[in-house]
Amino acid sequence: PGTDLSALRPAVDALVRHHPALRTRFRRTDDGRRQEVLPDVPDGILTHHDVAGLDGPALEAEVRRAADAARDSLDPAAGRVVRVLLFDHGPDLPAQLLFTVHHLVVDGVSWRILLADLETAHRCAADGRPVDLPPATTAYGHWAARLQAHTRSGALDGDLAHWERTAAAPAGLPAGRPGPNTHGTAATVTVELEPETTEALLRRVPEVYRTQVNDVLLSALGRTLARWCGRDTVLVGVEGHGREDLFDDVDLSRTVGWFTAEFPLALTVAPDAGWHDILRSVKEQLRAVPLHGLSHGALRHLLPDSPLTGAPAPQVGFNYHGQWDADGGGSGLYGAALPPAGG
């Protein structure tokens, strides 16, 4: 209760100073965008919002308003890529913390690094100690330069045949409901599973079939799409973490940045096959993807005159972020997850 702003502010400053990605701007030049790291921590990253006395719809409206304003204030061209909002409910109630970062500089792995480091920094500041964070690893810019040189050296050319075969898979989907297909008509559908089903998905099925959760989810998606499309093969866009061990002298374990590898998967699933056969087949198809998909983006975007340029894009995507468990113990900075705010 009553989160100490005097400890949170130096913690946020130390976090942004420690991770160059949070001080990055994308300056427009004649030959495209150029990524630069600013030497100093930008002003106005942390803001305090007094919501004491608000509850119900009024509180939700104020949090949403502030969250939308923070999101709209992000400007990669100016180096404003992160905002932290503290919603203060008064001295007797826990505060809410909203941490928003532009996707250009973070991915799922980055969030785990940042949230852990912010808690460490806050603990140090609250105890009156200098903030001491674990060292950051290889800089994102260094990794990008190494990957480009590696790709253009021909080291990934052996994967081209796989990706060209994948590009030949049908990408179209049957027409859905009539009406405009625009950003303004998009909708979010959220589904929650009961505890028993969740336990089966996360624990029992992977143990029985010696597979992973994402294999199970992708099998269900593949079977559904195959039945809907009326064919065995569907093109699905899949995301991986992209932090592959290509170089012995590169360590990305604590590097903040957008490393995500997006790649197409020509998923072949017999619509009427049993689950045992489907799971085994999908597992084998995923394991056959070169470098967990990293080479697709490298060969398509970093190779001059790439044969993958212009390949059809999947019309449906799949991304499994893993399990995010909130620590409700009350001894740390985070008591529980803040519900999504803003639209």
N, C-alpha and C positions, 0 to 999 in steps of 0.2 A: 504493500500500500504506500501511496505517496512517493513514487519513483523520484529519486534525487536528480534534478536537472543539472546540478553542479557536477555530478559524476558522469551523467550521460553525455554532456557536451564534449568534454575532453576525450571520452571514449570514442565518440563518432569521429572527431577530428583525427584521432590516432589511427582509426580504421581506414579512413580515406587516405591518410598520408602513407599508410603501410602498403596499400594495394594500388598500384599505378592505374589499373583499369578504371577505378572510381574517379580518376583525375584526367580522363581521356577526352579529347575533343576530335571531331572528324571534320577537318577543314576542307572546304571545297577548293579545288585547284583546276587548272586547265585540263589536266589529264585524269580527273576524277577526285574522289575523296582521299585525303591523306590523314592517317591516324597519328595524333601527337599526344604526349603526356604532359600535362601542365605541371609546373614546378611547385605550385602552392595549392593548398586546400581551398576550393571555392567557398565564397560566403553563402550564408543562408541555407545550409544543408539541413540543419535541425531546427524545427519550429515547434513551439509550445502552444497547445490549444486547450483552453479552459472549457471543459464541458460539465463541470460540476453543476448539479441540479437538473441536468437533462437526462431523460430516460425514454425508452420506447421509441416511437416514430421520430420524435424530435432529435434524439441522440443519433439514430440511424441516419437521418437527413443531414445532420451536421458533419458526421464522419464521412459520408459519401461526398458532400460538397468539398470538404478539405482534401479528400483523396483525389477527386477529379482535378482540382486545381493543382495539386502537386504533380500529378501525371502530366497535365498540360504544360507545366512549367519546364519539363525536361527538354533540353535542347542540345543534342550531341554536337552541333556545329559550334556551340559556345562552350562546350565542356561541362554543361549541367546535366549529369547523367544519374544523379542519386539524390533522393530526398528522404529524410527521416522525420516522422511526425509523432509527437507525444501528445496523446489525449489524456488530460489530467482530470480525473473524476473527484478530486479532493483528497484531503489527507487520510481519510479512513477507507478508501477504496483503491483497488489496484488500477494503475494506469493502463492504457492501451498504447501499443507501439506499432506504427505502420512504417514499413521499410520498403521503398519503391525504387527500383533501379531500371534503367533502360536496357532492353534485351540485347542491345549491341555489345554490352560489356559484361554480361553474366550468362551463365547456364545453370542447370540443376546442381551440378557439383559445386559451382561457385557459391550458391546460396548456403550450402552446408558449411563452407569455409567462412563465409561472412558472418553468419549467425553465431557460430562458435567463437569467432574472434571478437565480435562485439560484446559477447558476454564476458569473455576474458578481460577485455579492455575496461569494461564497466566495473568488474570486480576490483581490478587494480586501482582505478580512479577512486572508487568508493572507500577503499582501504587506505588511501593517501599515498599509494606507491606509484612509481613511474610505470606507465603502460609498457608491458613487455610481451610482445606477440611472437609466436613461432615464425622463423624466417620465411619469407615468400620464396617461391621456387622460380624456375625459368620464366623470363618475361614473355608475355604473349607475342610481342613483336619479333622477338628472336625465334620463337617457334614458327611463326608465319613465314619468316624469311627462309628458315631451314626447310620447311615443307615445300615451299616453292622451288628451291634449288634441287631438292630431292626429286620432285616430280619431273622437272625439266631435264634432269640427268638421264631419264629413261628408267629409273628404278621401279616405277609402278606400271610400266607398259604391259607387263604380263597380265595385269588385271583387266585390260581393255576388252578382251574377248568376252569376259563374263558380263561386263556392263553393256556391251553392244547386244548381246543376246537378251539381256533384261529389257533393253529399250524396245525390242520387237514385240513384247507382250502387249496385249490390248489394255488400254488405259481407260476407255470409256465406261460410263455407268448408265444404267437405264434412267430415263427421265423420271424425275420425282413429281411432286405436286406442281401444278401450273402456277405461274406467277413470276415476278422479277427475281433474278438471281443477283442480288446486290449486297453490299456490306450492310446497308440499312435494314434489310429484311432478315439478316442472320439472327439466329437464336441459339441459346445455350441450353442443353438438356443435361441435367445432373441426376445421376442414379446412385442410390445408396443400397448396399447389400446388408442383409441381416448378419449378425455375428457368426452364426453357424456356417453360412455360405462363405463368408470372408475367411474363416478358419480353414475350410476345405480348400479354398483357392490358394491361400498363402502357405499352408503347411502340408495338408494331407496329399493333395494331388501331386505337387512337385516331388514329394518323398516317394510316392508309389511309382511314378513314371520316370523318376530320376531326371527331372527337367526343371526349368525355372518358371517363375510366375509369368514373365512376359511371353514365354512360349505358349502357355495355356491361354492367355488372353488373345494372342495373335491367332491361335488355332480357332477360337470361337469366332473371331472377326472374319477369318478366311472362309470358314464354312458358311457363315451368314452371307457374305458377299458372293460366294460361288452360287449359292441357291438363288440369290436375288438376280444375279447377272445371267444365270443359266449356262455357265461355262466353268471349266475346271480351274482356269488360271486367271487371276486378278492381279492388277498392279497396285501395290500398296506402298505409300511413302512411310519409311521407318526412320526413327531417330536413334542414334547412339551417342555415347558421351564424347567420342572423338579424341580422347586422350590416349592414343595408342603409343606403345613403347617402340618408336622407330629409331631413336638415337640413344646411345649409351650415356651421352653427356647431357641429356635433357631430362628434367624432372618437372612434371606438370601437376604433381599431387596437391600443391597448395597455390597454384596459379589461378587467379580470378580472370575470367574472360569467357567469350562465347566460342567454345570448341566444338559444339554440337555437329555431328556428322549426319547429314540428311541424305538418304539414299533410297532408290526404288527397289522393291523386292517383288519379283514375279512369283507370287505365291500360288502354288498348285495344290489344290485341295479337292478331293473327290466329294461332291456334295452329300452323297449318301454313305460315305465310309464311316466306320466306327471310330469312337473317340481315341481308342488306343492307336489305331493306324494313323489318324490325323495328327495326333501329338508327336508321334515318332517321326512322321514325314516333315512336319513344320520344324521340329528341332534340327533335323538334318539339313534342311534348306537354309536355316539361319546360320548354322555352323559353316556352311559352304560360302558365305559372303566374304569376299576378300577384305582383310583388315577391318572387320566389323563395319564396313561401309565407308571408311575414311577415304579410300582411294577413288571413290566415285566423284566426290566433290573436288578433290585435288586434280583429277584428270579432266574434269569438265571445266573448271574455272581457272586453273593455273597453267594448263597446257595450251600453248598457242595453236590455233586452228584445230581444236579438239574435235574428234569425230562424235563426241557426246553432246556438243552444242546443238540445241534445237530438239533434243530427244523429248518425247512426250512426258508430261509431268503426271504423276499419280493424282487421281481425283479424290482420294481418301487417304488420310494419314493416321499413323499409330505411334503413340509415344507413352511409354511407361516410365514414370519418374521414381518408382520404388516407394518405400514406406517412409512416411514422415510422422514420427511420434513426438507429440508435445510432452515436455517434462512438466508434469503438474505438481512436482514436489514442493514448489514454493520457495526453494532455497536459492534459485538463480534468477536471472533477469527475466526469463520467460516462464509464466505460469501456465499458459495454454496458448493455442493458436488463435490469432486474430481472424475472425471471419473475413472473407473477401470483401473489399470495399471499392466503390467506384465501378464504372462500367466501361 
